[in-house]
Amino acid sequence: MEKRVVIERRGLYVEPISACNLKCRMCYSNVINGKGRKEISKDALVDFVGRFGRERRLGFGVFWCGTGEIFLHAKFPEVINSLSAWFMKGVVGRGVKHFIVTNGTIDRLDEFERLNNVTFHVSIDGPKDHHEWNRGKGTYEKAVGFCRRAYELGCEGVKVRTIVTKGNANRLADFEDELKRDVDRRIRLNLTFPYSNREMKGAMTLSKTISRRTIDDSLMLPSEEMKRIVAAKYGKRFRDEKKLVPFGPGDIKTYISLNPYGVFSCCEGIVKIGDPRTSMKELLTRMETAKDKCLACPLSTLC
């Protein structure tokens, strides 16, 4: 079946910062710390997301993900607070929902004015031994504690983003059951399937958000093979995070994506369509005209 490009118009993907506090073995993000780190200002973030919301005039979502760790952005909770207040149901449109990706090691939950429209996607790669093999010693308890606190403070939900490898593929059900016991019965896993050095090679020179360094892919299998293994073992218990948007099989999903280098047609930052000042109508028009470039992207076969 020939692939088609489908535009997600119900939400945005935003990466406000390039910095991270961890050095994960399997991470291909171009993390930049220190004086050279890249960060989008609070005003620019609120303006960009606000213009999208006014254009849509319906409920919408924002998927927040640092190229590294989102909570290293000094003003990030203030950004969420401003947007949530602005787009409260009945004031402007039908409200905004925030989906925040974090490694769970920096707890700034008390800085949020409300969490009932926030779902956290916390990166925990399975049982403690495997998680800390990838993310470092002492990170597991912090991440699990973050999940527990988020529920205690009334967040809309917590989803655990778990990278599936040979090191945890046979323990996913036990891991989720343990989290339900220790954190909250509502918590569940979202599985992600990592890209190997071979799979990422063609994209490394095309995006400023993708690192040129070699990652540790010793526990990886080709993503399609790993998906078959998971499906055979667990049936429909787990869903691939990339399949949550209800498009057809084989579709390439694109969406307006803002990062410190501009506005792009997806989170990998390869096909540039504008900058933060470009009008939303123009960005959506450019999304349509960028479909051929998306099909030509070296990662399109993995989407």
Helices and strands as residue ranges (DSSP letters): E 5-7, E 11-14, G 34-36, H 42-56, E 60-65, G 70-72, H 76-86, E 96-102, G 109-111, E 118-123, H 128-135, H 139-152, E 157-163, G 169-171, H 172-182, E 188-192, H 197-200, G 201-203, H 223-234, G 241-243, E 252-254, E 257-259, E 262-264, E 272-274, H 280-289, H 291-296, G 300-302
